[in-house]
Amino acid sequence: MEHETVRITKDYLLISDFDQTLSFNDSGIVLSDLLGLIGFEERIAGLSHIHMVQQGGELAYLLLHDPEFRRVRREHLIEVGKRIRLKKNIRLLLDMVENLDGSHFSFYVVSAAPEEVIQSALEGIVPADRIFGTRFRYAASGEIESIVRVPAGYGKVVVVEELRNRLGVGHDRIVYVGDGSSDVHVMLHVNRLSGLTIAVSENPYITPIAERTILSEDALSVLIPILEEIHGWDSIRIRALFEAHGLMLQEWDKVRTDSLIISSAKSHDEMAVVA
């Protein structure tokens, strides 16, 4: 009797941020436009400057404490989600990672954006139970009463670990995708435990930390570092996979950028003499 070959599927955890990672819009900016408010970015910058809240948790703080944002209700957040412009091919990304070269990637969204915004934006694409955003407790009047959870800064690490333990996935089977300074803690955590971190922006705080950086308006782009780093695929095989789905990697430039400032050695010598 011939023995059948049993192929064991490797399970991975693929976690993505939302604002500027799966979307082009910042939830707070869209909400401000909806309410007719100005100065959102200045308020965020002010909170960041005084380190009042965790990086990424500024919108949640404004919704709870800023008089102009206190009038936000759940329906406003749902409407914001409908106005968010998403990156292309998120649904196809989820389909492809179900079985990617013998590996299964469980996809989750972990973000400091309000949970209602993310669920509304990704309705019909990502199940609500796969989305972990900032969660509020509402009063009977519909007003935001308190914050239940803010997955920002170290808060993202906590959610990632909860998911990893729940799914029984090893530390080296985590892939995290993010775009900004609120992802620093979780990227350092994933890197330390031999997971894979992918930056999708040129943010100066995370590009030196992330294992890979990839810039694209298409969500499928994150497959490239996954296929290269985890499965060892070359560019020919990767291009063939995309073409099999009717897509073409039209421009694929691999660039390593060194960022530095060069000043005159003489000026430093002069400063030393003055001192």
ROFI-324193 format. One record per residue: residue number from 1; residue in one letter; chain; x, y, z of N, C-alpha, C in turn. Coordinates in pm, whole numbers, plus 50000, padded with zeros to 5 digits. Atoms other than C-alpha are relative to their C-alpha. Layout:
% residues N
   resi   resn   chain     nc1     nc2     nc3    cac1    cac2    cac3     cc1     cc2     cc3
    NUM      A       A       X       Y       Z       X       Y       Z       X       Y       Z
...
This chain:
% residues 275
   resi   resn   chain     nc1     nc2     nc3    cac1    cac2    cac3     cc1     cc2     cc3
      1      M       A   50084   49881   50000   50000   50000   50000   50088   50125   50000
      2      E       A   49920   49880   50011   50140   50334   49896   49963   50098   50111
      3      H       A   50022   49901   49896   50185   50596   50162   49975   50137   49936
      4      E       A   50029   49867   50051   50025   50932   50089   50089   50103   50071
      5      T       A   49917   49894   49943   50244   51236   50139   49910   50105   50064
      6      V       A   50079   49901   49928   50096   51464   50402   50080   50130   50009
      7      R       A   49933   49871   49996   50186   51827   50359   49949   50080   50118
      8      I       A   50037   49927   49880   50190   52018   50685   49999   50150   49969
      9      T       A   50013   49856   50022   50066   52376   50664   50061   50075   50118
     10      K       A   49942   49916   49896   50268   52633   50856   49907   50118   50027
     11      D       A   50091   49893   49961   50056   52881   51047   50078   50125   50042
     12      Y       A   49939   49871   49968   50156   53248   51064   49892   50098   50042
     13      L       A   50088   49893   49959   50003   53560   51212   50043   50126   49925
     14      L       A   49972   49879   50077   49986   53859   50973   49916   50113   50057
     15      I       A   50070   49890   49934   49899   54180   51155   50035   50131   49932
     16      S       A   49979   49873   50068   49852   54518   50992   49939   50116   50077
     17      D       A   50057   49876   49953   49801   54872   51113   49893   50043   49898
     18      F       A   50106   49957   50092   49516   55066   50946   50029   50133   49933
     19      D       A   49978   49868   50060   49568   55441   50896   50135   50005   49928
     20      Q       A   49880   49985   50084   49819   55501   50614   50069   49867   49970
     21      T       A   49944   50132   50029   49886   55125   50599   49908   49923   49906
     22      L       A   50101   50057   50089   49567   54977   50455   49920   50111   49931
     23      S       A   50075   49886   50055   49433   55324   50375   50095   50113   49965
     24      F       A   49923   49881   50034   49550   55657   50238   49966   50116   50094
     25      N       A   50049   49891   49917   49360   55868   50490   50026   49976   50147
     26      D       A   49993   50007   49855   49415   55944   50856   49858   50019   50053
     27      S       A   50137   49996   49949   49093   55879   51048   49967   50135   50064
     28      G       A   50024   49873   49933   49132   56198   51252   49978   50114   49903
     29      I       A   50016   49894   50099   49166   56418   50945   49863   49989   49933
     30      V       A   50131   50021   50063   48858   56265   50781   49889   50040   50097
     31      L       A   50099   49964   49899   48664   56307   51107   49992   50152   50015
     32      S       A   49999   49854   49989   48771   56671   51133   49929   50064   49882
     33      D       A   50068   49948   50120   48656   56734   50776   49849   49980   50012
     34      L       A   50142   50029   49985   48322   56569   50855   49933   50098   50096
     35      L       A   50055   49912   49899   48271   56790   51159   50022   50148   49970
     36      G       A   49969   49862   50033   48406   57104   50993   50097   50064   50098
     37      L       A   49902   49950   49904   48686   57138   51247   50134   50025   49932
     38      I       A   49867   49971   50054   49026   57290   51175   50104   49984   50111
     39      G       A   49890   50007   49904   49365   57254   51339   50023   49863   50061
     40      F       A   49980   50134   49944   49357   56877   51392   50147   49964   50012
     41      E       A   49859   50040   49999   49720   56823   51298   50080   50079   50103
     42      E       A   49932   49919   49898   49830   57110   51524   49971   49945   50140
     43      R       A   50035   50056   49869   49643   56955   51818   50078   49870   50025
     44      I       A   49926   50125   49987   49805   56616   51752   50147   50028   50028
     45      A       A   49859   49964   49981   50149   56777   51727   50024   50050   50142
     46      G       A   49986   49950   49864   50090   56954   52057   50000   49889   50103
     47      L       A   50005   50114   49908   49997   56632   52235   50127   49917   49992
     48      S       A   49877   50077   50019   50298   56455   52085   50118   50071   50065
     49      H       A   49888   49921   49948   50529   56739   52192   50011   49989   50152
     50      I       A   49997   50006   49853   50429   56719   52558   49989   49856   50052
     51      H       A   50006   50141   49964   50407   56336   52553   49883   49969   50093
     52      M       A   50119   50019   49916   50058   56348   52700   49944   49858   49988
     53      V       A   50056   50133   50025   49952   56017   52541   50098   49918   49918
     54      Q       A   49920   50089   50084   50104   55717   52367   49990   50044   49855
     55      Q       A   50002   49969   50142   50203   55782   52006   49891   49918   49932
     56      G       A   50109   50067   50068   49896   55700   51797   49869   50010   50076
     57      G       A   50121   49992   49920   49650   55750   52082   49944   50141   50013
     58      E       A   50041   49860   49987   49605   56123   52027   49853   50022   49965
     59      L       A   50140   49981   50039   49269   56097   51848   49907   49954   50112
     60      A       A   50082   50050   49890   49124   55889   52131   49996   50101   50114
     61      Y       A   49994   49899   49895   49239   56153   52379   49912   50121   49965
     62      L       A   50081   49885   50042   49078   56434   52177   49851   49967   50009
     63      L       A   50141   50039   49997   48751   56243   52149   49945   49997   50143
     64      L       A   50044   50008   49861   48738   56208   52525   50010   50133   50074
     65      H       A   49972   49880   49921   48872   56547   52635   49985   50134   49927
     66      D       A   50008   49872   50072   48860   56810   52360   49854   50042   49983
     67      P       A   50140   49956   50007   48538   57018   52376   49938   49988   49862
     68      E       A   50055   50005   50136   48499   57031   51997   49979   49857   49952
     69      F       A   50012   50139   50041   48550   56656   51954   49903   49921   50089
     70      R       A   50090   50070   49908   48323   56568   52246   49862   49975   49937
     71      R       A   50131   50020   50063   48020   56595   52015   49997   49882   49904
     72      V       A   49995   50117   50089   48134   56291   51816   49917   49886   50058
     73      R       A   50081   50116   49962   47892   55998   51827   50042   49881   49913
     74      R       A   49966   50122   50073   47919   55641   51702   49971   50014   49850
     75      E       A   50037   49987   50141   47739   55730   51378   50099   50085   49921
     76      H       A   49897   49921   50067   48005   55990   51300   50120   49912   49963
     77      L       A   49885   50088   50024   48279   55727   51331   49970   49901   49887
     78      I       A   50039   50092   50108   48088   55487   51105   50003   50073   49866
     79      E       A   49998   49922   50123   48048   55762   50846   50143   50028   49954
     80      V       A   49859   49979   50035   48420   55836   50861   50055   49878   49929
     81      G       A   49953   50123   50063   48490   55472   50778   49957   49987   49856
     82      K       A   50050   50006   50137   48275   55498   50468   50074   50095   49907
     83      R       A   49929   49900   50080   48479   55798   50354   50149   49971   49985
     84      I       A   49858   50034   50007   48819   55639   50405   50032   49938   49865
     85      R       A   49956   50058   50128   49004   55563   50081   50101   49889   50029
     86      L       A   49917   50117   49973   49151   55215   50099   50101   49975   49890
     87      K       A   49905   50046   50101   49453   55075   49923   49936   49888   49918
     88      K       A   50055   50101   50091   49387   54841   49632   50031   49858   50047
     89      N       A   49979   50144   49989   49350   54464   49653   50015   49946   50143
     90      I       A   49997   50054   49865   49302   54418   50029   49930   49864   50004
     91      R       A   50073   50127   50002   49045   54145   49963   50084   49890   49935
     92      L       A   49917   50099   50067   49279   53967   49722   50117   49959   50088
     93      L       A   49892   50031   49906   49560   53989   49979   49954   49895   50100
     94      L       A   50052   50095   49903   49343   53808   50232   49977   49863   49938
     95      D       A   50023   50127   50069   49250   53542   49977   50132   49928   49977
     96      M       A   49873   50062   50037   49612   53481   49876   50076   49947   50122
     97      V       A   49925   50047   49883   49750   53447   50230   49933   49883   50070
     98      E       A   50064   50119   49945   49499   53173   50309   50086   49876   49976
     99      N       A   49911   50112   50032   49739   52934   50138   50110   50054   49909
    100      L       A   49889   49938   50072   50067   53092   50036   50122   49910   50008
    101      D       A   49887   50093   50006   50322   52831   49933   50000   49906   50121
    102      G       A   50010   50096   49890   50193   52587   50194   49990   50063   50138
    103      S       A   50012   49931   49872   50159   52851   50465   49866   50071   50009
    104      H       A   50126   49930   49976   49843   52993   50619   50026   50119   50091
    105      F       A   49982   49878   49923   49847   53353   50742   49864   50048   50050
    106      S       A   50121   49945   49941   49572   53457   50982   50015   50152   50005
    107      F       A   49986   49856   50016   49510   53824   50904   49917   50075   50104
    108      Y       A   50068   49916   49901   49424   54079   51176   50042   50145   49980
    109      V       A   49969   49857   50001   49409   54458   51193   50008   50046   50145
    110      V       A   49981   49945   49865   49549   54621   51509   50041   50146   49983
    111      S       A   49979   49858   50026   49527   54999   51512   49943   50086   50111
    112      A       A   50053   49904   49903   49474   55300   51737   49880   50076   49946
    113      A       A   50118   49936   50057   49204   55422   51498   49875   49943   50069
    114      P       A   50123   50050   49938   48850   55395   51640   49950   49873   49932
    115      E       A   50043   50129   50053   48716   55042   51598   49884   50015   49902
    116      E       A   50114   49979   50091   48393   55171   51438   50046   50048   49863
    117      V       A   49948   49950   50128   48595   55352   51171   50056   49885   49917
    118      I       A   49935   50110   50073   48799   55044   51078   49897   49899   49952
    119      Q       A   50102   50098   50038   48501   54808   51080   49914   50052   49885
    120      S       A   50079   49941   50107   48302   55047   50861   50077   50002   49869
    121      A       A   49917   49990   50121   48589   55097   50615   50025   49863   49938
    122      L       A   49965   50133   50049   48666   54725   50587   49882   49903   50000
    123      E       A   50120   50084   49999   48306   54599   50598   49992   49915   49874
    124      G       A   50007   50090   50113   48268   54294   50376   50137   49951   49953
    125      I       A   49864   50039   50038   48647   54257   50351   50069   49926   50114
    126      V       A   49939   50059   49882   48780   54188   50700   49891   49982   50106
    127      P       A   50102   50022   49896   48549   54026   50962   50024   50089   50121
    128      A       A   49990   49910   49886   48476   54249   51261   50082   49940   50114
    129      D       A   49925   50062   49890   48627   53993   51502   50150   49989   49970
    130      R       A   49858   49996   50034   48960   54030   51319   50056   50142   50011
    131      I       A   49961   49859   49992   48975   54405   51391   50009   50042   50147
    132      F       A   49978   49952   49864   49122   54549   51712   50043   50147   49992
    133      G       A   49972   49857   50001   49098   54927   51729   49971   50060   50136
    134      T       A   50037   49933   49875   49036   55187   51996   49851   49977   50025
    135      R       A   50139   50034   49965   48717   55083   52174   49951   50096   50109
    136      F       A   50058   49905   49905   48493   55330   52353   49881   49940   50072
    137      R       A   50124   50029   49928   48221   55298   52613   49911   50123   49985
    138      Y       A   50090   49889   50029   47917   55512   52528   49897   50018   50111
    139      A       A   50106   49968   49905   47674   55687   52760   49865   49983   49930
    140      A       A   50134   50015   50057   47296   55658   52712   49970   50109   49898
    141      S       A   50021   49889   50093   47308   55995   52534   50070   49981   49867
    142      G       A   49922   50024   50121   47544   55849   52272   50138   50062   50006
    143      E       A   49871   49936   49982   47836   56053   52402   50105   49897   50044
    144      I       A   49891   50088   49957   48173   55882   52445   50025   50023   50149
    145      E       A   49990   49991   49855   48194   55808   52817   50140   49970   50050
    146      S       A   49866   50039   49957   48531   55638   52850   50065   49915   49891
    147      I       A   49923   50083   50094   48800   55443   52666   50020   49863   50063
    148      V       A   49982   50137   49953   48804   55066   52701   50140   49950   49965
    149      R       A   49870   50052   50047   49121   54999   52499   50054   50091   49892
    150      V       A   49933   49923   50105   49375   55192   52289   50123   49921   49955
    151      P       A   49883   50074   50050   49608   54971   52080   50102   50095   49935
    152      A       A   49897   49907   50046   49880   55236   52053   50125   49977   50084
    153      G       A   49877   50019   49925   50245   55219   52153   50011   49857   50052
    154      Y       A   49988   50134   49941   50297   54930   52394   49867   49925   49999
    155      G       A   50131   50064   50007   49923   54865   52377   49988   49907   49881
    156      K       A   50001   50089   50117   49981   54713   52033   50072   49869   50031
    157      V       A   49926   50121   49961   50233   54471   52179   49909   49907   50078
    158      V       A   50091   50081   49918   49972   54354   52430   49900   49925   49912
    159      V       A   50099   50064   50088   49714   54285   52155   50066   49892   49916
    160      V       A   49929   50099   50082   49969   54106   51936   50028   49874   50080
    161      E       A   49971   50117   49915   50069   53880   52225   49872   49923   50034
    162      E       A   50128   50067   49976   49704   53808   52305   49960   49914   49881
    163      L       A   50035   50074   50121   49646   53701   51945   50093   49881   49980
    164      R       A   49903   50108   50018   49964   53496   51932   49969   49884   50093
    165      N       A   50032   50105   49903   49871   53306   52246   49868   49929   49966
    166      R       A   50130   50058   50034   49512   53255   52133   50012   49903   49883
    167      L       A   49988   50082   50120   49618   53111   51797   50111   49895   50011
    168      G       A   49893   50097   49982   49916   52917   51931   50109   50011   49896
    169      V       A   49898   49975   50102   50160   53078   51688   50131   50039   50067
    170      G       A   49869   49967   49945   50534   53096   51760   50039   50143   49971
    171      H       A   49956   49863   50019   50707   53429   51794   50061   50024   49862
    172      D       A   49936   49984   50129   50901   53369   51474   49903   49985   49883
    173      R       A   50102   50013   50105   50575   53322   51283   49909   50124   49996
    174      I       A   50078   49876   50001   50455   53683   51329   50055   50092   49892
    175      V       A   49964   49897   50098   50455   53936   51045   49919   50125   50036
    176      Y       A   50069   49876   49964   50374   54296   51140   50027   50107   49894
    177      V       A   49991   49896   50103   50303   54574   50888   49951   50132   50059
    178      G       A   50039   49871   49944   50297   54939   50996   50063   50115   49925
    179      D       A   49955   49884   50076   50367   55292   50885   50057   50113   50083
    180      G       A   49963   49880   49926   50439   55528   51175   50062   49974   50135
    181      S       A   49929   50006   49872   50593   55606   51510   49924   49918   50105
    182      S       A   50076   50080   49903   50309   55431   51698   50029   49851   49985
    183      D       A   49968   50141   50024   50442   55104   51552   50140   49962   50052
    184      V       A   49862   50026   49958   50791   55137   51701   50007   49888   50104
    185      H       A   49995   50100   49893   50721   54934   52018   49973   49859   49949
    186      V       A   50037   50133   50047   50553   54646   51839   50103   49946   49902
    187      M       A   49898   50047   50094   50816   54632   51565   50125   49953   50074
    188      L       A   49885   50043   49920   51097   54616   51821   49972   49866   50066
    189      H       A   50040   50125   49935   50907   54340   52001   50005   49883   49902
    190      V       A   50002   50106   50101   50853   54136   51683   50140   49968   49951
    191      N       A   49862   50021   50044   51213   54186   51568   50079   49920   50103
    192      R       A   49924   50066   49893   51352   54075   51904   49970   49851   50006
    193      L       A   50041   50139   49993   51159   53749   51875   50004   49930   49864
    194      S       A   49973   50061   50132   51269   53678   51515   49880   49995   49907
    195      G       A   50108   49988   50096   50945   53776   51344   50042   50090   49886
    196      L       A   49970   49915   50115   50923   53986   51028   49921   50130   50012
    197      T       A   50066   49870   49995   50847   54359   51033   50014   50070   49865
    198      I       A   50004   49934   50131   50748   54555   50723   49947   50141   50017
    199      A       A   50044   49861   49999   50728   54934   50699   49945   50034   49862
    200      V       A   50060   49963   50129   50503   55081   50429   50003   50151   49982
    201      S       A   49979   49857   50017   50619   55441   50463   50147   50028   50027
    202      E       A   49861   49959   49975   50945   55633   50489   50013   50075   50132
    203      N       A   49995   49938   49869   50874   55741   50845   50138   49976   50063
    204      P       A   49863   50016   49951   51218   55807   50999   50012   49922   50129
    205      Y       A   49995   50075   49876   51124   55634   51324   49993   49849   49978
    206      I       A   50016   50145   50015   51037   55294   51178   50082   49939   49886
    207      T       A   49921   50060   50109   51236   55253   50855   50134   49943   50048
    208      P       A   49877   50063   49951   51560   55193   51053   49972   49875   50082
    209      I       A   50036   50113   49914   51372   54940   51270   49946   49883   49921
    210      A       A   50066   50105   50077   51168   54747   51014   50101   49916   49922
    211      E       A   49913   50088   50078   51329   54444   50852   49996   50036   49852
    212      R       A   50016   49962   50140   51190   54555   50518   49911   50124   49990
    213      T       A   50086   49887   50030   51037   54873   50377   49955   49988   49856
    214      I       A   50052   50010   50136   50809   54863   50076   49894   50109   49982
    215      L       A   50088   49887   50027   50626   55159   49922   49913   49970   49879
    216      S       A   50092   50030   50109   50317   55102   49712   49860   50046   50038
    217      E       A   50140   49967   49975   49953   55206   49674   49914   49874   49998
    218      D       A   50071   50127   50008   49859   54837   49653   50032   49916   50122
    219      A       A   49980   50081   49879   49807   54624   49966   50075   49871   49973
    220      L       A   49932   50125   50034   49943   54320   49781   50152   50011   50007
    221      S       A   49855   49981   50000   50290   54473   49792   50068   49933   50119
    222      V       A   49937   50061   49882   50349   54330   50141   50030   49852   49978
    223      L       A   49969   50140   50030   50352   53983   49986   50146   49983   49956
    224      I       A   49865   50013   50053   50689   54056   49829   50103   49972   50109
    225      P       A   49905   50035   49893   50896   54074   50150   49966   49870   50071
    226      I       A   50039   50127   49938   50693   53784   50292   50053   49883   49918
    227      L       A   49955   50109   50086   50771   53563   49993   50153   49992   49995
    228      E       A   49854   50001   50006   51136   53669   49987   50062   49956   50133
    229      E       A   49936   50024   49871   51215   53658   50358   49958   49868   50063
    230      I       A   50050   50121   49935   50998   53365   50469   50013   49877   49910
    231      H       A   50000   50115   50091   50976   53144   50160   50119   49994   49906
    232      G       A   49879   50002   50081   51297   53241   49981   49976   50007   49850
    233      W       A   50031   49989   50143   51130   53318   49648   50090   50105   49935
    234      D       A   49928   49898   50076   51323   53504   49378   49900   50085   49922
    235      S       A   50087   49904   50069   51186   53789   49166   49923   49936   49886
    236      I       A   50068   50064   50112   51100   53562   48873   49876   49927   50048
    237      R       A   50114   50075   49946   50875   53341   49084   49892   50094   50054
    238      I       A   50095   49903   49946   50715   53641   49254   49922   50066   49887
    239      R       A   50068   49940   50114   50637   53806   48921   49899   49903   49939
    240      A       A   50090   50102   50058   50484   53482   48797   49874   49986   50084
    241      L       A   50117   50008   49912   50255   53467   49101   49905   50116   49975
    242      F       A   50085   49884   50025   50128   53818   49042   49933   49991   49863
    243      E       A   50057   50012   50135   50079   53752   48671   49890   49895   49995
    244      A       A   50104   50103   49995   49877   53440   48755   49868   50056   50052
    245      H       A   50120   49934   49949   49632   53675   48928   49965   50124   49915
    246      G       A   50032   49892   50091   49622   53913   48632   50064   50132   50035
    247      L       A   49932   49878   49957   49864   54163   48785   50144   50000   49950
    248      M       A   49863   49989   50047   50199   54293   48669   50078   50094   50090
    249      L       A   49912   49912   49923   50483   54433   48875   50070   50091   49901
    250      Q       A   49953   49911   50106   50537   54724   48641   50130   50070   50037
    251      E       A   49878   49935   49953   50795   54910   48848   50035   49941   50135
    252      W       A   49955   50063   49877   50993   54730   49115   50147   50037   50018
    253      D       A   49864   49951   49978   51299   54923   49229   50043   49968   50141
    254      K       A   49944   50029   49868   51509   54792   49513   50106   50106   50028
    255      V       A   49911   49888   49970   51675   55096   49668   50035   50001   50148
    256      R       A   49958   49981   49862   51879   55130   49984   50045   50144   50013
    257      T       A   49972   49858   49986   51893   55488   50104   50072   50029   50131
    258      D       A   49930   49952   49882   52149   55632   50345   49965   50146   50020
    259      S       A   50036   49862   49969   52033   55952   50515   50103   50057   50097
    260      L       A   49896   49945   49914   52307   56173   50658   50014   50150   49977
    261      I       A   49969   49858   50010   52417   56532   50720   50151   50013   50013
    262      I       A   49855   49979   49997   52774   56639   50643   50025   50148   50027
    263      S       A   49968   49862   49968   52904   56953   50807   50151   50020   49995
    264      S       A   49859   49968   50011   53237   57128   50793   50073   49964   50129
    265      A       A   49920   50035   49883   53501   56987   51026   50059   50125   50062
    266      K       A   49943   49875   49952   53639   57339   51053   49908   50069   50099
    267      S       A   50096   49935   49911   53320   57470   51211   50001   49935   50138
    268      H       A   49996   50070   49871   53342   57202   51482   50128   50037   50077
    269      D       A   49873   49961   49935   53708   57291   51551   49987   50139   50059
    270      E       A   50017   49864   49952   53611   57656   51583   49914   50003   50126
    271      M       A   50086   50007   49882   53334   57571   51828   50075   49949   50121
    272      A       A   49922   50056   49890   53577   57367   52035   50092   50106   50061
    273      V       A   49911   49895   49953   53819   57664   52054   49925   50102   50083
    274      V       A   50082   49902   49929   53540   57900   52159   49961   49946   50137
    275      A       A   50039   50060   49873   53426   57655   52427   50116   50001   50098
